[in-house]
Amino acid sequence: MANIKHLGEFGLIERFRSQLKTRSPRVIKGIGDDCAVFSSKQDTLQLISTDALVESVHFDLKTISAEQLGRKALTVNISDIAAMGGTPYLAVISLGLPQSTSTRFLDEFYSGLQSVCKDYKIELAGGDTVASPQQLFINISILGEARKDRVFTRTGARPGNQIFVTGTLADSAMGLQLLKTRKIKSVSSKHCRALIQKHLEPIPRIKESTLLAKSKLQVTSMIDLSDGLVQDLSHLCGNDKLGAELYEAKLPFSQALKNVCQQKEYDPTDWVLQGGEDYELLFTIRQEDVKKLNSLFLKADAPVSHIGEITSFPGKLVLNKINGRKKFLKASTGFNHFKRSQRS
């Protein structure tokens, strides 16, 4: 099987360019020049984000296909744009490739990228390709835009604001656990497949973000959930400037997560509080907008759950348990790149 050693750098670039179709009329110059050239719109603010994925840290090539990796690499960037209320339109990619990387792997990887670009009308307009001594790494930078008066940020929540989250939580974290342990015979294969798919093929909540951006609701803060509910909620609380109360009875669990937790005797609430890589939207709104929000989300693909309230108690994150007790949560609960033995 051919690999990139035989293609060389420029042959590889030409192979990429031949597979990617231009789709944005705003991109004047894409792959093949020193820079991508594009035009911007009036009355909008430009958004830019970047994410790096490193083999053995963020993904394991034994458990994810090349096409799935291509899709996920771009999807997690799209999620960042969604968290700001924006629409993505252009991306660039840098790859560090071991010489043994096969052309078949790259074709499938770019097929995954291409399918996401088509789904979300994004142009992959260039990047860089370098040799990596051992492991594959991927870095994507993405550009988006948002209306000047509708950019959502992590700051802005106030005491009394209500906390909402899209979708269900911890499915991705449990999917990763199943992939790592491969002990899935004792639970429903249907539920296992659903959880693993949530980990390997996350869905960025662009549609839901766009609904919020086009509405008249006052979204006071928003973040996408990548490092776990408690840890990401602490960012909305201004890292100890505010507090929050969560209600265990309102946390969104999928039936698949409940099934696996029951079989393995896990506490599903712990998984929902700590699990990472959900890429759901966590946001706050004013109390008076709650009914309007619920009506708005009848048009959304993902459900929305009202899970708590922002408080004025600095750094106090409290879980109101179903049994009536209160549990104080540590804001550091969740994923941290520089703690060992977390993701792979």
C-alpha positions as CSV (number, residue, x, y, z in Angstrom):
1,M,0.0,0.0,0.0
2,A,1.3,3.4,-0.9
3,N,2.3,5.9,1.8
4,I,3.2,9.5,2.0
5,K,6.9,8.8,1.7
6,H,6.3,8.0,-1.9
7,L,4.1,11.0,-2.6
8,G,6.2,13.7,-1.1
9,E,5.0,17.0,0.3
10,F,3.8,18.6,-2.9
11,G,2.2,15.4,-4.2
12,L,0.4,15.1,-0.9
13,I,-0.9,18.7,-1.2
14,E,-2.1,18.1,-4.7
15,R,-3.9,14.9,-3.6
16,F,-5.7,16.9,-0.9
17,R,-6.7,19.7,-3.3
18,S,-8.1,17.3,-5.8
19,Q,-10.4,15.8,-3.2
20,L,-11.8,19.0,-1.7
21,K,-14.5,21.0,-3.5
22,T,-14.8,24.8,-3.2
23,R,-18.1,25.7,-1.7
24,S,-17.8,29.3,-0.3
25,P,-18.1,32.2,-2.8
26,R,-16.3,34.3,-0.2
27,V,-13.1,32.4,-0.5
28,I,-11.1,34.1,-3.3
29,K,-8.0,31.9,-3.0
30,G,-7.8,28.6,-1.2
31,I,-5.3,25.7,-1.2
32,G,-2.2,26.2,-3.2
33,D,-1.0,29.7,-2.3
34,D,0.9,31.2,0.6
35,C,-2.3,32.4,2.3
36,A,-6.1,31.8,1.9
37,V,-7.9,35.0,0.8
38,F,-11.5,35.6,1.7
39,S,-13.9,38.5,2.1
40,S,-15.9,39.3,5.3
41,K,-19.4,40.6,5.7
42,Q,-20.5,43.9,7.1
43,D,-22.4,44.1,10.4
44,T,-20.8,40.9,11.6
45,L,-17.9,40.1,14.0
46,Q,-15.4,37.5,12.9
47,L,-14.8,34.5,15.2
48,I,-11.7,32.3,15.2
49,S,-10.9,29.1,17.1
50,T,-8.3,26.4,17.0
51,D,-8.1,22.8,18.3
52,A,-5.3,20.3,18.4
53,L,-5.8,16.5,18.5
54,V,-2.8,14.4,19.3
55,E,-2.6,10.6,18.8
56,S,-2.7,8.6,22.1
57,V,-4.0,11.8,24.0
58,H,-7.2,12.6,22.1
59,F,-7.7,9.6,19.9
60,D,-6.6,6.0,19.5
61,L,-6.3,4.7,15.9
62,K,-7.3,1.3,17.1
63,T,-10.7,2.5,18.1
64,I,-11.6,5.3,15.6
65,S,-11.6,5.0,11.8
66,A,-9.8,7.5,9.6
67,E,-13.1,8.9,8.3
68,Q,-14.5,9.3,11.8
69,L,-11.3,11.0,12.9
70,G,-11.6,13.5,10.0
71,R,-15.2,14.2,10.9
72,K,-14.5,14.6,14.6
73,A,-11.4,16.8,14.1
74,L,-13.6,19.4,12.3
75,T,-16.7,18.9,14.4
76,V,-15.1,19.9,17.7
77,N,-14.0,23.2,16.1
78,I,-17.5,23.8,14.8
79,S,-18.8,23.4,18.3
80,D,-16.6,26.3,19.5
81,I,-18.2,28.5,16.9
82,A,-21.7,27.3,17.9
83,A,-20.9,28.2,21.5
84,M,-20.4,31.9,20.5
85,G,-23.7,32.0,18.5
86,G,-21.8,32.0,15.2
87,T,-21.8,30.3,11.8
88,P,-18.6,28.7,10.5
89,Y,-17.5,29.2,6.9
90,L,-13.8,28.5,6.5
91,A,-11.1,26.3,8.1
92,V,-7.4,25.5,7.7
93,I,-5.7,22.4,8.8
94,S,-2.1,21.5,9.8
95,L,-1.1,17.8,9.9
96,G,1.9,16.1,11.4
97,L,2.2,12.8,9.7
98,P,4.5,9.8,10.3
99,Q,6.2,8.6,7.1
100,S,4.4,5.3,7.4
101,T,0.9,7.0,7.0
102,S,-0.8,5.3,4.1
103,T,-2.5,7.2,1.2
104,R,-5.6,5.1,1.9
105,F,-5.8,6.4,5.5
106,L,-5.4,10.0,4.3
107,D,-8.1,9.6,1.6
108,E,-10.5,8.3,4.2
109,F,-9.5,11.1,6.6
110,Y,-10.2,13.7,4.0
111,S,-13.4,12.0,3.1
112,G,-14.5,12.6,6.7
113,L,-13.5,16.3,6.5
114,Q,-15.2,16.7,3.2
115,S,-18.5,15.3,4.5
116,V,-18.5,17.8,7.4
117,C,-17.6,20.7,5.1
118,K,-20.5,19.8,2.9
119,D,-22.9,19.4,5.8
120,Y,-22.1,22.8,7.3
121,K,-21.0,24.7,4.1
122,I,-17.4,25.2,5.2
123,E,-14.5,25.6,2.9
124,L,-11.2,23.9,3.9
125,A,-9.0,26.6,2.4
126,G,-5.4,25.5,3.2
127,G,-3.0,24.7,6.0
128,D,0.3,22.9,6.4
129,T,1.7,19.4,6.3
130,V,4.8,18.3,8.1
131,A,6.6,15.1,9.1
132,S,6.1,13.7,12.6
133,P,8.6,11.4,14.1
134,Q,6.1,8.9,15.6
135,Q,2.5,10.0,16.1
136,L,-0.2,11.7,14.1
137,F,-1.3,15.2,15.2
138,I,-4.0,17.4,13.8
139,N,-4.6,21.1,14.3
140,I,-7.5,22.9,12.7
141,S,-8.3,26.6,12.9
142,I,-11.8,27.6,12.0
143,L,-13.4,31.0,11.2
144,G,-17.0,31.9,11.7
145,E,-19.1,35.0,12.0
146,A,-21.8,36.3,14.2
147,R,-24.1,39.4,14.3
148,K,-22.4,42.2,16.2
149,D,-25.1,42.3,18.8
150,R,-25.5,38.5,19.2
151,V,-22.1,37.1,20.2
152,F,-22.4,34.8,23.2
153,T,-19.6,34.6,25.7
154,R,-18.7,32.7,28.9
155,T,-19.1,35.9,30.9
156,G,-22.3,37.7,31.6
157,A,-24.3,35.3,33.9
158,R,-26.0,37.0,36.9
159,P,-27.5,35.6,40.1
160,G,-31.0,34.4,39.3
161,N,-30.2,33.4,35.7
162,Q,-31.5,29.9,34.8
163,I,-29.1,27.2,33.6
164,F,-29.9,25.1,30.5
165,V,-28.2,22.4,28.6
166,T,-28.9,20.8,25.2
167,G,-29.0,17.0,24.6
168,T,-28.0,14.3,27.1
169,L,-24.7,14.3,29.0
170,A,-21.9,11.7,29.6
171,D,-22.7,9.5,26.7
172,S,-19.4,10.4,25.1
173,A,-17.4,9.7,28.3
174,M,-19.1,6.3,28.7
175,G,-18.5,5.5,25.0
176,L,-14.8,6.2,25.6
177,Q,-14.8,4.0,28.6
178,L,-16.4,1.1,26.7
179,L,-13.8,1.5,23.9
180,K,-10.9,1.5,26.4
181,T,-12.1,-1.5,28.4
182,R,-13.8,-3.4,25.6
183,K,-16.0,-5.1,28.2
184,I,-19.3,-4.6,26.5
185,K,-20.7,-8.1,26.5
186,S,-22.6,-7.7,29.7
187,V,-24.7,-4.8,28.5
188,S,-27.1,-4.1,25.6
189,S,-25.1,-3.9,22.4
190,K,-27.6,-1.4,21.1
191,H,-26.9,0.9,24.0
192,C,-23.2,0.4,23.7
193,R,-23.2,1.3,20.1
194,A,-25.1,4.5,20.8
195,L,-22.7,5.6,23.4
196,I,-19.6,4.8,21.4
197,Q,-21.1,6.6,18.4
198,K,-21.6,9.7,20.6
199,H,-17.9,9.6,21.4
200,L,-16.6,9.0,17.9
201,E,-19.1,11.1,16.0
202,P,-20.3,14.1,18.1
203,I,-22.8,16.5,16.7
204,P,-22.1,20.3,17.0
205,R,-25.2,22.2,18.1
206,I,-25.1,24.8,15.3
207,K,-28.9,24.6,14.6
208,E,-29.7,25.2,18.3
209,S,-27.1,28.0,18.5
210,T,-28.6,29.6,15.5
211,L,-32.1,29.4,16.9
212,L,-30.8,31.3,20.0
213,A,-28.9,33.9,18.0
214,K,-31.9,34.7,15.8
215,S,-34.3,34.9,18.8
216,K,-34.9,37.9,21.0
217,L,-33.9,35.9,24.1
218,Q,-31.2,37.4,26.3
219,V,-28.6,34.6,26.4
220,T,-26.4,35.9,29.3
221,S,-23.6,33.3,28.9
222,M,-22.8,30.1,26.9
223,I,-20.1,27.5,26.5
224,D,-19.8,24.1,24.8
225,L,-19.3,21.2,27.0
226,S,-15.9,19.7,26.3
227,D,-14.4,19.2,29.8
228,G,-17.4,18.1,31.9
229,L,-20.5,19.8,33.2
230,V,-19.1,20.9,36.6
231,Q,-15.8,22.2,35.2
232,D,-17.4,24.1,32.3
233,L,-20.1,25.5,34.5
234,S,-17.4,27.0,36.7
235,H,-16.3,29.0,33.7
236,L,-19.8,30.5,33.4
237,C,-19.6,31.3,37.1
238,G,-16.5,33.4,36.4
239,N,-14.2,30.9,38.2
240,D,-15.5,31.6,41.7
241,K,-17.1,35.0,41.2
242,L,-20.6,33.4,41.2
243,G,-22.1,30.1,42.3
244,A,-24.7,27.7,41.0
245,E,-27.3,25.2,42.1
246,L,-28.0,22.1,40.1
247,Y,-30.9,19.8,40.4
248,E,-30.1,16.1,40.1
249,A,-33.7,15.3,39.1
250,K,-33.4,17.5,36.1
251,L,-30.0,16.3,34.7
252,P,-30.5,14.8,31.2
253,F,-29.6,11.1,31.1
254,S,-29.9,9.0,28.0
255,Q,-31.5,5.6,28.3
256,A,-28.3,4.1,27.0
257,L,-26.3,5.7,29.8
258,K,-28.8,4.5,32.4
259,N,-28.6,1.0,31.1
260,V,-24.9,0.7,31.1
261,C,-24.6,2.3,34.6
262,Q,-27.1,-0.1,36.0
263,Q,-25.3,-3.1,34.6
264,K,-21.9,-1.9,35.8
265,E,-23.2,-0.5,39.1
266,Y,-22.0,3.0,38.3
267,D,-23.6,6.2,39.6
268,P,-24.9,7.9,36.5
269,T,-25.0,11.3,38.2
270,D,-21.2,11.2,38.7
271,W,-20.7,10.5,35.0
272,V,-23.0,13.4,34.0
273,L,-21.2,15.8,36.3
274,Q,-17.7,14.8,35.2
275,G,-17.9,13.3,31.7
276,G,-16.2,15.3,28.9
277,E,-16.5,15.7,25.1
278,D,-20.3,16.0,25.0
279,Y,-20.1,19.2,22.8
280,E,-23.6,20.2,24.0
281,L,-24.4,23.8,24.7
282,L,-24.5,25.0,28.4
283,F,-26.0,28.4,28.7
284,T,-27.9,30.8,31.0
285,I,-30.9,33.0,30.4
286,R,-33.1,35.3,32.5
287,Q,-35.9,33.8,34.5
288,E,-38.5,35.7,32.5
289,D,-37.4,34.0,29.3
290,V,-37.8,30.4,30.3
291,K,-41.2,29.8,28.7
292,K,-40.1,31.5,25.5
293,L,-37.0,29.2,25.4
294,N,-39.0,26.0,25.8
295,S,-41.2,27.1,23.0
296,L,-38.3,28.0,20.8
297,F,-36.7,24.6,21.2
298,L,-39.7,22.8,19.8
299,K,-38.0,23.6,16.5
300,A,-34.6,22.2,17.5
301,D,-33.1,18.8,16.8
302,A,-31.8,18.4,20.4
303,P,-33.9,18.7,23.6
304,V,-33.1,21.3,26.2
305,S,-33.1,20.7,29.9
306,H,-33.5,23.3,32.7
307,I,-30.9,22.0,35.2
308,G,-30.3,24.8,37.7
309,E,-29.8,28.4,38.6
310,I,-26.9,30.9,39.0
311,T,-26.4,32.1,42.6
312,S,-24.5,35.0,44.3
313,F,-22.4,32.6,46.5
314,P,-18.9,32.8,45.1
315,G,-17.4,29.4,44.1
316,K,-20.3,27.4,45.7
317,L,-21.4,24.8,43.2
318,V,-24.2,22.7,44.9
319,L,-26.1,19.7,43.7
320,N,-29.5,19.2,45.1
321,K,-29.9,15.5,45.4
322,I,-33.1,13.6,44.7
323,N,-33.0,12.4,48.3
324,G,-33.2,16.0,49.5
325,R,-29.6,16.3,50.5
326,K,-27.1,18.8,49.2
327,K,-23.7,17.9,47.8
328,F,-21.0,20.5,47.3
329,L,-19.1,20.1,44.0
330,K,-15.4,20.8,43.2
331,A,-15.1,23.1,40.2
332,S,-12.0,21.2,39.1
333,T,-14.0,18.1,38.5
334,G,-13.6,17.2,34.9
335,F,-10.9,16.8,32.3
336,N,-7.5,18.5,32.6
337,H,-4.8,18.0,29.9
338,F,-2.0,18.0,32.5
339,K,-3.4,15.3,34.8
340,R,-2.4,11.8,33.9
341,S,-4.6,8.9,32.8
342,Q,-7.7,10.7,31.6
343,R,-8.2,10.4,27.8
344,S,-6.6,8.4,25.2
